């Protein structure tokens, strides 16, 4: 009987740990947790001035890049082309965008000596998305205000799909670039030159 009680106690502990582990995973997938994680990762990345450019690139690739939904960004940018591209071409474009955004972020973060991100506000926007306003301290005397747009991706995670700075968004910037390059080089020429 004692063995049965020990076995049942151990089984109860294992089941309760599994239930609580699933509960904490569900809590981590909420928008507030995603926003907090994004701000913490950005601050950790910019706080350490001792990183080499190679280490900074690795950290951006491993910590910051997963916060973005590059497939959604690529789909939104390609809306202006009115072209039917295959899945492999869209994936190629998404990878090129990811490379451009990550390299630009790396260049900008390495230029500033002391940069930090301070949470200002979060507000819901159309479609169940969330706009988070951050103050970037360290680039100018008074700071820069930056809006991060979060949405729930296909896998259920909350990810950044757009960044707005001075009423100009990342998606609008790349849409203008794509339109110019499509007019100049054609759709496949644009894919090679983006």
N, C-alpha and C positions, 0 to 999 in steps of 0.2 A: 504494500500500500504506500509505503514511504517513497519508493522509487516512482510510483505513478504520480504522486504529488510533486516530486522534483521535476519529472518530465513535463507535467502540465504547467508548472511554474515557468520552466525554461521556454516552453512553447508560447505561453502568454507573453513573456518578455520579448521574444522574437517577433511575434505578430504586432505587438504595440510599437516596437521600433520601426517596423516596416510601414505601419499606418502613419506614424508621425513623420517618417522620412518622406513619404509621398505628400503629406500635408505641407511640409516646408518647401518641397519642390513646387507645389501649386502656388504658394505665397510668393516665391521668387519670380514667378512669371508675370506678376502684376505690373501695371505701368509704373507705379510709384517705385517699385524695386528696380525696374529697368532704368528709370531716370536717375535714381540715386547711384546705381552701379556705373552709369555712363559718366556722371560728374566725378565720382571718386576715381575712376580710371584715368580720366583726363587730367585731374589734379595730380595724381601720382606720377603720371608721365611727365608733366611739365614742372613738377616741384624739384626733381633731381637734376641739377645742372651738370652732374658728373658723368652722364651717359655719353658714350661715344656716338657718332652718327650711325655706326653699324648697330649698336645696341638699341638706339632710339628707333631705328627702322624695324628691328626685330620686335620691340615692344608695341609699336604701332600695328604691325602685321598681326601679332598674337592677341593683343588686348583691345585695341580700338577698332580695327577693321571688322571684327564680328558684331560690333554694335550697329553697323550700317546694313541696310537691305539693298545691295547693289543690283540685284535682279529687278527689283521694283523701280529703282532709279533709271536703269537702262530702258525698261519698258516705257516709262514716262517720257524720257528724252527722245526715244524713237517714234513717239506718236506724231511728231511734226514731219516725218519723212514720207508718210503715206506709202511706205514700201512693205511688201510682204517678205520678211526675212525668215530664214529657217531657224530652228532652235539653236543649232550650232553657231550660226552667225550672231544671234542675239546673245548667246553665252560668251562668244568672243568679244563682242562689244562691251558686255558687262565686265569682263576681266580687264579690258583696256581702261574702262572708267575707274575701276577699283585701283588699278596701278596709278592712274593720273591723280586721283583724289588722295591716295596714301602718300605719294611722292610730294604733292603740294602741301599736305599737312605736315609732313616731315620737314620740309624746307621752312615753313612758317614757324613751326615750334622751335627749330634750331636757331632762328634769327633773334627771337626774344630772349632776354636774360631771365626775367622773372615774370612768368605768366601764371595766372591762376584763374579758375572759373568759379564764379559765385552764383548760386541759384537766386533768381529774382522772383519768377512766378511760373505757374503752370495753368493752362486753361484748355478746356475742350474745344475742338473745332469740328467742322462738318465731317461726317463719316465716321464718327467715333474715334478720331485721331486726337492727339494731344500736342499742343505747342508749349514748349518749355523755353522761357527766356533766361539767358545767362549773361552775366557781365564778365567780360574778359578783361582782366587787370594785367597790365604790363606792356601793352602795345602802344597806348597813348596815355596822355596825362589824366584823362577822365574815364578811361575805359571804353570798351566797345560793347554794344549790346548785340547778342547773337540769339537767334531763335532756332531751336532744334525741334523738328517735327517728327513725332513718333507715331507709328501705326503698328497694328498687330499683323505680323507676317503670316504666311501660309502655315508655318510650323507652330504658330501660337505664341512665339516670342515677340516682345515689343522691341522694335528696331527703329533707328533713325532713317527716314526716307528723304529728308530735305533739310537744308540749312539755309536760313535767311539772314542776310546781313545788309542793313540799310535798304530794305524793301527789294532786294534782289536775291533770288534764291539760286541754289546750286543747280536745280533742274532747269530753271530759265536760262542760266548761263550756258549750260551744255546744249540746250535746245537751240540757242542762237548760234553756237559754234557748229552744231550739226547742220543747220540750215545753210550756213555759209559754205561749209565744206561740201555739202551735197550739190549746191549750185556750181561750185567750182570744179569738183572732181567726180561727181556722180556718187551713187550710194556705196559702191564697193571701194571707190577711192577714198571716201570718207572713213570707211571702216579701217583702212590702213593708215590713215593720217590723224586720227583723233587723239 
